[in-house]
Amino acid sequence: MTDVTTQSTASWRDYYEMCKPRVVMLMILTSLVGMLLAAPGLVPIDILILGNLGIALVAGSGAVVNHLIDRKIDVVMKRTHNRPIPQGRVDPFQAGIFAAVIGLAGMAIMMIWVNPLSAWLTLASFVGYAFIYTGYLKHATPQNIVIGGLAGAMPPLLGWSAVTGTIEADAVVLVLIIFAWTPPHFWALAIHRKEEYAKSGIPMLPVTHGERVTKIHILVYTAILVLISVFPSLIGNSSLFYLAAAVALGAGFLHWSVKLMHRPEPSTAMDTFRYSIVYLALLFIALVVDHYLF
């Protein structure tokens, strides 16, 4: 099978698409929350802008590497076959150069204008996602998203360390929240795209163990997530406002997980996936509101 199906001229939109902007935006939201929670007052403007810019560039570089490594798989999946590399709008060599340029630019920004710890943690997240997860775990085990999810859970710690130059327990709790959130979030999508994953040969849990086992996993991880999400209040780092928000949002996630398990409709898996995104965004916004107003 060839890497491309058509030939056309690349535009800036193709390079932008390879950076997975919606994924990166969610990562930057959680990075921003890490920064805001680390600062007793306002985050220094240079750290706020340059820190998030550096993290976004390195995250975008990892996304481009993901496009490169998965280009043969993307051809056979409906969700991804129109991506720039499979369609021949961007040559793999050009994509590799682009990934290197924006990745190095992001690392330079972090190292020079933020701090070395945050830079090295950002690099570790990049390696974990682009090479350990995409290059190996994704194809090696149905638990790929659990093991590899740590890389995607790092942004709050990256933002926190950008402000403080340290790794602290409060930031680790934020990482744990995203770490627990990732499996039910992604497995809901995997159920919806089960046939495509089977065709591509990727050993996603719904393909290797069936939908029922996957739904049980989603329910268990959602329950774990809800428990971890209240940690900030249990350890005294947030008020009843955040606790109420975490419980309410968690109840919504549990509702969708239970519905997916016992009363699924054709759209339930994607509805669960979409709710998971809203859940994470609102949960982290609630943390910020609690930090500054309560």
C-alpha positions in Angstrom: 0.0 0.0 0.0 1.4 3.4 -0.9 1.5 6.3 1.6 -0.5 8.6 -0.6 -3.6 8.4 -2.7 -3.6 11.8 -4.5 -1.1 14.6 -5.3 -1.8 18.2 -4.6 -0.1 21.3 -3.2 0.1 21.7 0.5 -1.3 24.8 2.2 -0.7 26.2 5.7 -4.0 24.5 6.7 -2.4 21.1 6.0 0.4 21.8 8.4 -2.0 23.3 10.9 -4.1 20.1 10.7 -1.1 17.9 11.3 -0.6 19.7 14.6 -4.0 18.5 15.9 -5.0 21.9 17.0 -8.1 20.8 19.0 -6.1 18.3 21.0 -3.3 20.9 21.6 -5.9 23.5 22.6 -7.2 21.2 25.3 -3.7 20.5 26.4 -3.0 24.2 26.7 -6.1 24.7 28.7 -4.9 22.2 31.3 -1.3 23.7 31.1 -2.8 27.1 31.7 -4.7 25.8 34.7 -1.5 24.4 36.1 0.1 27.8 35.8 -2.8 29.6 37.4 -3.0 27.2 40.3 0.8 27.4 40.9 0.7 31.2 41.2 -0.7 32.8 44.4 -1.7 35.8 42.3 -1.3 36.5 38.6 1.1 34.4 36.4 4.0 36.5 35.0 3.0 37.6 31.5 6.2 36.3 29.9 5.7 32.8 31.5 2.0 32.8 30.6 2.7 33.6 26.9 6.1 32.0 26.2 5.4 28.9 28.4 2.2 28.0 26.7 3.7 28.8 23.3 6.6 26.5 23.9 4.4 23.7 25.2 2.0 24.1 22.2 4.9 24.0 19.7 6.4 20.8 21.2 2.9 19.2 21.5 2.2 20.2 17.8 5.5 18.6 16.8 4.5 15.4 18.6 1.2 15.4 16.7 3.0 15.7 13.4 5.3 12.8 14.3 2.1 10.9 15.1 0.8 11.7 11.6 4.1 10.5 10.1 4.2 7.2 12.0 0.6 6.4 11.4 0.4 7.4 7.8 -0.1 3.9 6.5 -2.8 3.1 9.1 -4.5 6.5 8.4 -5.1 5.4 4.8 -7.5 2.6 5.8 -9.4 4.5 8.5 -12.4 6.6 7.5 -11.7 9.1 10.4 -8.1 9.7 9.2 -7.8 8.9 5.5 -8.2 12.5 4.4 -5.2 13.7 6.5 -2.5 15.6 4.6 0.1 12.9 4.4 -2.2 10.0 3.3 -3.7 12.3 0.7 -0.3 13.3 -0.6 -0.7 17.0 0.1 2.3 16.9 2.4 5.4 14.8 1.7 6.6 12.7 4.7 10.1 14.4 4.5 8.5 17.8 4.6 6.4 16.8 7.6 9.5 15.5 9.3 11.3 18.8 8.8 8.2 20.8 10.0 8.0 18.6 13.1 11.7 19.2 13.8 11.5 22.9 13.3 8.5 23.6 15.5 9.7 21.1 18.1 13.1 22.7 18.4 11.6 26.1 18.5 9.4 25.1 21.3 12.2 23.6 23.3 14.4 26.7 22.7 11.6 28.9 24.1 11.1 26.7 27.1 14.9 26.4 27.8 15.8 30.0 27.3 12.8 32.0 28.5 11.0 29.6 30.9 13.2 27.2 32.9 15.1 24.0 32.2 12.9 21.7 34.4 9.8 22.6 32.5 11.7 22.2 29.2 12.9 18.7 30.0 9.5 17.6 31.2 8.0 18.9 28.0 10.6 16.9 26.0 9.7 13.8 28.1 6.1 14.3 27.3 6.9 14.6 23.6 9.0 11.4 23.6 6.3 9.5 25.5 3.6 10.4 23.1 5.4 10.5 19.7 7.6 7.5 20.1 6.8 5.3 23.1 3.0 5.5 22.6 2.6 6.1 18.8 5.7 4.1 17.8 5.4 1.1 20.1 2.6 0.9 22.7 -0.3 1.7 20.3 0.6 -1.4 18.3 1.8 -3.7 21.1 -1.0 -3.9 23.7 -4.7 -3.2 24.1 -3.8 -1.3 27.3 -1.9 1.1 25.1 -3.9 4.1 26.0 -3.6 3.4 29.8 0.2 3.1 29.7 0.7 5.8 27.1 -1.8 8.1 28.6 0.8 9.5 31.1 2.4 11.5 28.3 -0.9 13.2 27.5 -1.6 13.9 31.2 1.6 16.0 31.6 0.4 19.5 30.6 -0.8 20.7 34.1 2.6 19.7 35.5 4.4 21.5 32.6 2.4 24.6 33.3 3.0 24.3 37.0 6.8 23.8 36.7 6.9 26.7 34.2 5.8 29.0 37.0 7.6 27.4 40.0 10.5 25.5 38.5 9.5 22.6 40.8 7.4 19.4 40.8 4.8 19.5 43.7 2.1 17.2 44.9 -0.7 19.5 43.9 0.5 19.4 40.3 0.8 15.6 40.4 -2.9 15.4 41.4 -3.8 17.3 38.3 -1.7 14.8 36.2 -3.5 11.9 37.9 -6.9 13.4 37.0 -6.0 13.4 33.3 -4.3 10.0 33.5 -7.5 8.5 34.9 -9.7 10.5 32.4 -7.8 9.3 29.3 -8.9 5.6 29.1 -12.7 6.2 29.4 -12.4 9.2 27.1 -10.5 7.3 24.4 -12.2 3.9 24.7 -15.6 5.5 24.1 -14.3 6.7 20.8 -12.7 3.3 20.1 -16.0 1.6 20.6 -17.5 3.9 18.0 -14.6 3.3 15.6 -14.2 -0.4 16.4 -14.5 -1.7 12.8 -11.9 0.8 11.6 -9.4 -0.2 14.3 -10.0 -3.8 13.5 -9.3 -3.1 9.8 -6.1 -1.2 10.6 -4.7 -3.9 12.9 -4.4 -1.7 15.9 -5.1 -3.8 19.1 -7.6 -1.5 20.7 -9.5 -3.0 23.6 -12.9 -3.2 21.8 -11.2 -5.2 19.0 -9.2 -7.6 21.2 -11.6 -8.1 24.1 -15.0 -7.0 22.8 -17.3 -4.1 23.6 -18.6 -5.5 26.9 -15.2 -5.8 28.5 -14.4 -2.3 27.2 -17.5 -0.9 28.7 -16.7 -2.4 32.1 -13.2 -0.9 31.8 -14.8 2.5 31.0 -17.1 2.3 34.0 -14.3 1.3 36.4 -11.9 4.0 35.2 -14.7 6.6 35.3 -15.3 5.7 39.0 -11.6 6.0 39.7 -11.6 9.3 37.9 -14.4 10.7 40.0 -12.6 9.6 43.2 -9.3 11.2 42.1 -11.2 14.4 41.0 -12.2 15.2 44.6 -8.6 14.9 45.9 -8.0 18.7 45.7 -10.8 19.2 48.2 -9.9 16.3 50.4 -6.3 17.6 50.8 -7.5 21.1 51.5 -6.5 22.8 48.3 -9.9 23.7 47.1 -13.3 24.7 48.6 -16.8 23.3 48.5 -17.4 25.1 45.2 -14.9 22.8 43.4 -16.0 19.8 45.3 -19.6 20.3 44.2 -18.5 20.9 40.6 -16.4 17.7 40.7 -19.2 15.6 42.1 -21.8 17.0 39.7 -19.5 16.6 36.6 -18.5 13.2 37.8 -22.1 12.1 38.2 -22.6 13.2 34.6 -19.7 11.0 33.4 -20.9 8.1 35.4 -24.4 8.5 33.9 -22.9 8.2 30.4 -20.7 5.3 31.4 -23.7 3.4 32.9 -25.8 4.2 29.9 -23.1 2.9 27.6 -22.9 -0.3 29.6 -26.6 -1.0 30.1 -28.8 1.1 27.7 -26.6 2.0 24.7 -28.0 3.6 21.6 -26.1 4.0 18.3 -24.9 7.4 19.4 -24.1 6.7 23.0 -20.4 5.9 22.6 -19.8 9.2 20.8 -22.0 11.1 23.2 -19.9 9.7 26.0 -16.7 10.7 24.2 -18.0 14.3 23.6 -19.1 14.6 27.3 -15.7 13.5 28.4 -14.2 16.5 26.7 -16.7 18.9 28.2 -16.1 17.2 31.6 -12.4 17.8 31.6 -12.7 21.4 30.4 -15.3 22.4 33.0 -13.5 20.5 35.8 -10.3 22.4 35.2 -12.2 25.7 34.8 -13.9 25.0 38.2 -10.4 24.6 39.7 -9.4 28.0 38.5 -12.6 29.7 39.6 -12.2 28.1 43.0 -8.6 29.2 43.3 -9.3 32.8 42.6 -12.8 33.4 44.1 -13.1 31.0 47.1 
